[in-house]
Amino acid sequence: MACGLCLLAYFSDAFGLYQTEFSTEARVKQGVAAIIATFLAYSALYAPHTFMIRPHPIVWKIVHGVTLLYMLFLVLILFMDANQARQSFKYLYDELGVALDERAYGNDCRVFTPENPRSKIANIMDTLLDEFVLAHLFGWVAKAMVFRDWKILLFLSIGFELMELTFAHMLPNFNECWWDSWILDVVLCNNLGMLIGLFWIQKREAYGNEWVGVSDQPTFLLKAKRLFLQFTPEKVERYEWNMMSNPKRFVQCLVLAAACLACEVNAFFMKYVLWIPPRNMLNTYRLFVFFFMVIPAVNEYYYFITKTGKEQVNKLGVFTWIFLSCTILEFLIIYKFGKDLFSQPWPQLVKWSWITVGVATALFLCIWKLRLRRKLKTK
């Protein structure tokens, strides 16, 4: 604490030793940076503990502070009007505050393009060589490392493609060709990312839980490997969500999937309503904030719904609540700023399809519950 106060005194020139003149904007930026640093330092010392202890509990305390700062930032944006919010980002990047031209991927869905001199399958090649393909692949590797269950991952993979079909009339970015959505994304890219992530989980699980210090490793390569493993969980366990074990667990997994899909869809709507180009680093910063937020949040939620007996967890963890709060705040921002942008009526096919799915799911759960009761009575 004393060191932090000394640093604040030095960088703020509290005693007037340097006589340096700064503009009001520069002073405000320095002050905001100092507020963030002070809050993160406080979080490192006093934030609540979580189940996560690698690479060090302080790291997850700082992550807790970062997620809280993001949540407070969303609250600030929510209290602005659309133009004020969009123009405020100019303080971070001068090129922001300008309306975007959204790219639509489904303008030409032909598989074969014989007239194209570059390639007979130019549309497919353009999609495969898109700059965001690798980001998409690494995203699914990260999801596999977070959820650790192929069934849940497949459910999320198909669910996101359905989200794109649902909101294609709102966002041109969601307008994709059928082969792009269901073959290149679901069958190839998503599954490849899942396999890589789950393979890493399997290898990391096989490493065991007996830890030897870095200095005790006999060779340099083993020391480097042990140092790298310090930044991975102390113990890796496969998550057994057992989605179809009973109606309650089915609903709990649906809630998890709905929250995660809402978070993913929010990313596209947020950059659209706030006029943030896809290549801008703010999108990357958001992805990293949510990635490090979701790691402990999913861990907390998994323990909450699966642990029983002496290991039972009676309440949701703090990261789960922060994740839900950030997702809802983003939705409120999108709804507030998007009223004039999304005036198109819902397509009848989309509307009635989701009504049918909702009714069918409710009937399925009721029949499932009744059958379980009958089995208990017969016993």
Secondary structure, 3 states (H helix, E strand, C coil): CHHHHHHHHHHHCCCCCCCCCCCHHHHHHHHHHHHHHHHHHHHHHHCCCCCCCCCCHHHHHHHHHHHHHHHHHHHHHHCCCHHHHHHHHHHCCCCCCCCCCCCCCCCCCCCCCCCCCCCCCHHHHHHHCCCCHHHHHHHHHHHHHHHCCHHHHHHHHHHHHHHHHHHCCCCHHHCCCHHHHHHHHHHHHHHHHHHHHHHHHHHHHHCCCCCCCHHHCCCHHHHHHHHHHCCCCCCCCCCCCCCCCCHHHHHHHHHHHHHHHHHHHHHHHHHHHCCCCCCCHHHHHHHHHHHHHHHHHHHHHHHHHHCCHHHCCCCCCHHHHHHHHHHHHHHHHHHHHCCCCCCCCCCHHHHHHHHHHHHHHHHHHHHHHHHHHHHHHHC
